[in-house]
Amino acid sequence: MENGSLESIRTELREAAKALMLLRSEMTQRETRMSASFNQQVQSLQQEVSRFRRDIAGIVGSASTQIAQEAKDAVAPVAAQYDRAVSATSAQLQGANKTVWMWFGAAGTILLLVLLVGRAVLGYCRRELVAVKDELGRYENAIPVLQAYYASDAAICGERVCVNVDPNGQRAGDKQQYRQAKPRSRK
């Protein structure tokens, strides 16, 4: 029966260790997926910014060519229209600039939030692993005591341990005041 309890404790410890390893694996997989998703979003944002810049460069290039041609055809009447077109383009560019900065701000905020959440989750997992490791250490330290108790002819008497003393047993303690218990009888 004692070996069964000891095996049960060992089995429970193995199961706890397996559960911890599974939790650690799941956290690593989640972190990898979150990192890949974030990298994909940043890359997509960079592609959108590059495309947006090319589009703006194309718009500005074709608008200046068209404005120059119209200015050659009719300098005076088109000058007013030219001023309006430049003002509208400038306003569009300023709006586009604000949009790009908003995108960068949003991407930075998302990155910061992902990093903070990742750090919080990692800290929580580390604290949990330390707690489980400490508990496992206490269990491992208790095993020799339990083995000695089950090997001895001992019983719990209230809040103390009562033993059937072996008169020929070893003595222990700094003053040799303790005696070894008799072995537990196997029934």
C-alpha positions as CSV (number, residue, x, y, z in Angstrom):
1,M,0.0,0.0,0.0
2,E,2.9,2.4,0.7
3,N,4.4,1.6,-2.7
4,G,1.1,2.3,-4.3
5,S,0.9,5.7,-2.6
6,L,4.4,6.5,-3.6
7,E,3.8,5.5,-7.1
8,S,0.6,7.6,-7.1
9,I,2.6,10.6,-6.0
10,R,5.2,9.9,-8.6
11,T,2.5,9.6,-11.3
12,E,0.9,12.8,-10.2
13,L,4.3,14.6,-10.3
14,R,4.9,13.2,-13.8
15,E,1.5,14.4,-14.9
16,A,2.1,17.8,-13.5
17,A,5.4,18.0,-15.3
18,K,3.7,17.0,-18.6
19,A,1.0,19.6,-18.1
20,L,3.7,22.2,-17.5
21,M,5.6,21.2,-20.6
22,L,2.3,21.3,-22.6
23,L,1.5,24.8,-21.3
24,R,5.0,26.0,-22.2
25,S,4.6,24.5,-25.7
26,E,1.2,26.2,-26.2
27,M,2.6,29.6,-25.0
28,T,5.5,29.3,-27.4
29,Q,3.2,28.4,-30.3
30,R,0.9,31.4,-29.4
31,E,3.9,33.7,-29.2
32,T,5.1,32.5,-32.6
33,R,1.7,32.9,-34.2
34,M,1.3,36.4,-32.8
35,S,4.8,37.4,-34.0
36,A,4.1,36.1,-37.5
37,S,0.7,37.9,-37.7
38,F,2.3,41.1,-36.6
39,N,5.1,40.8,-39.1
40,Q,2.6,40.1,-41.8
41,Q,0.6,43.2,-40.9
42,V,3.7,45.4,-40.8
43,Q,4.8,44.1,-44.2
44,S,1.4,44.8,-45.6
45,L,1.4,48.3,-44.2
46,Q,4.9,48.9,-45.7
47,Q,3.6,47.7,-49.1
48,E,0.6,50.0,-48.9
49,V,2.8,53.0,-48.0
50,S,5.1,52.3,-51.0
51,R,2.2,51.9,-53.4
52,F,0.6,55.1,-52.0
53,R,3.9,57.0,-52.5
54,R,4.1,55.7,-56.1
55,D,0.5,56.8,-56.7
56,I,1.2,60.3,-55.3
57,A,4.4,60.6,-57.4
58,G,2.4,59.6,-60.5
59,I,-0.4,62.0,-59.7
60,V,2.0,64.9,-59.0
61,G,4.1,64.1,-62.1
62,S,1.1,64.0,-64.5
63,A,-0.5,67.1,-62.9
64,S,2.6,69.2,-63.3
65,T,3.0,68.2,-67.0
66,Q,-0.6,69.0,-67.7
67,I,-0.4,72.3,-65.9
68,A,2.8,73.3,-67.8
69,Q,1.1,72.5,-71.1
70,E,-2.0,74.5,-70.3
71,A,0.1,77.4,-69.1
72,K,1.9,77.5,-72.5
73,D,-1.4,77.5,-74.3
74,A,-3.0,80.3,-72.3
75,V,-0.8,81.9,-69.7
76,A,-3.2,84.5,-68.3
77,P,-6.5,82.7,-67.9
78,V,-5.0,79.5,-66.8
79,A,-2.8,81.0,-64.1
80,A,-5.8,81.3,-61.7
81,Q,-6.8,77.7,-62.5
82,Y,-3.2,76.7,-61.9
83,D,-3.2,78.2,-58.5
84,R,-6.4,76.4,-57.6
85,A,-5.0,73.0,-58.8
86,V,-1.8,73.5,-56.8
87,S,-3.7,74.4,-53.7
88,A,-6.0,71.3,-54.1
89,T,-3.0,69.0,-54.7
90,S,-1.2,70.5,-51.7
91,A,-4.3,69.9,-49.5
92,Q,-4.5,66.3,-50.8
93,L,-0.8,65.8,-50.0
94,Q,-1.2,67.2,-46.5
95,G,-4.2,64.9,-46.0
96,A,-2.2,61.9,-47.3
97,N,0.7,62.9,-45.0
98,K,-1.6,62.9,-42.0
99,T,-3.0,59.5,-43.1
100,V,0.5,58.0,-43.4
101,W,1.4,59.3,-40.0
102,M,-1.8,58.0,-38.5
103,W,-1.0,54.6,-40.0
104,F,2.5,54.7,-38.5
105,G,1.1,55.7,-35.2
106,A,-1.5,52.9,-35.3
107,A,1.1,50.4,-36.2
108,G,3.4,51.6,-33.4
109,T,0.6,51.5,-30.9
110,I,-0.4,47.9,-32.0
111,L,3.3,46.9,-31.7
112,L,3.5,48.4,-28.3
113,L,0.3,46.7,-27.1
114,V,1.4,43.3,-28.5
115,L,4.8,43.6,-26.8
116,L,3.1,44.6,-23.5
117,V,0.6,41.8,-23.6
118,G,3.3,39.4,-24.6
119,R,5.5,40.5,-21.7
120,A,2.6,40.3,-19.3
121,V,1.7,36.7,-20.5
122,L,5.3,35.7,-20.3
123,G,5.7,37.1,-16.8
124,Y,2.6,35.3,-15.7
125,C,3.8,32.0,-17.1
126,R,7.2,32.5,-15.5
127,R,5.6,33.1,-12.1
128,E,3.4,30.1,-12.5
129,L,6.4,27.9,-13.5
130,V,8.4,29.1,-10.5
131,A,5.5,28.3,-8.2
132,V,5.0,24.9,-9.7
133,K,8.8,24.3,-9.5
134,D,8.8,25.3,-5.9
135,E,5.9,23.0,-5.1
136,L,7.6,20.1,-7.0
137,G,10.8,20.7,-4.9
138,R,8.7,20.5,-1.7
139,Y,7.2,17.2,-2.9
140,E,10.7,15.9,-3.8
141,N,12.0,16.9,-0.4
142,A,9.1,15.1,1.3
143,I,9.7,11.8,-0.4
144,P,12.6,10.6,1.8
145,V,10.6,11.6,4.9
146,L,7.6,9.6,3.7
147,Q,9.7,6.7,2.8
148,A,11.4,6.7,6.3
149,Y,7.9,7.0,7.9
150,Y,6.5,4.1,6.0
151,A,9.5,1.9,6.7
152,S,9.3,2.6,10.4
153,D,6.8,1.2,12.9
154,A,5.3,4.6,13.6
155,A,1.8,6.2,13.9
156,I,0.4,9.6,14.4
157,C,-0.5,10.4,18.0
158,G,-2.4,13.7,18.0
159,E,0.1,16.3,16.7
160,R,3.2,14.1,17.1
161,V,4.7,10.9,15.8
162,C,4.8,7.8,18.0
163,V,7.3,5.1,17.3
164,N,7.9,1.6,18.5
165,V,11.6,2.1,19.5
166,D,14.2,-0.5,18.5
167,P,16.4,-1.0,21.6
168,N,19.2,-2.2,19.4
169,G,18.7,0.5,16.7
170,Q,21.1,3.2,15.8
171,R,21.3,6.4,17.9
172,A,21.2,9.9,16.3
173,G,21.3,13.5,17.4
174,D,24.1,15.6,18.8
175,K,23.7,13.9,22.2
176,Q,22.7,10.6,20.8
177,Q,19.2,11.2,22.3
178,Y,17.2,9.6,19.5
179,R,16.8,6.0,18.7
180,Q,15.8,4.3,15.5
181,A,12.3,2.9,15.2
182,K,11.6,-0.8,14.6
183,P,10.8,-1.7,11.0
184,R,7.1,-1.7,10.1
185,S,5.8,-5.3,10.2
186,R,4.6,-6.5,6.8
187,K,1.2,-8.1,7.2
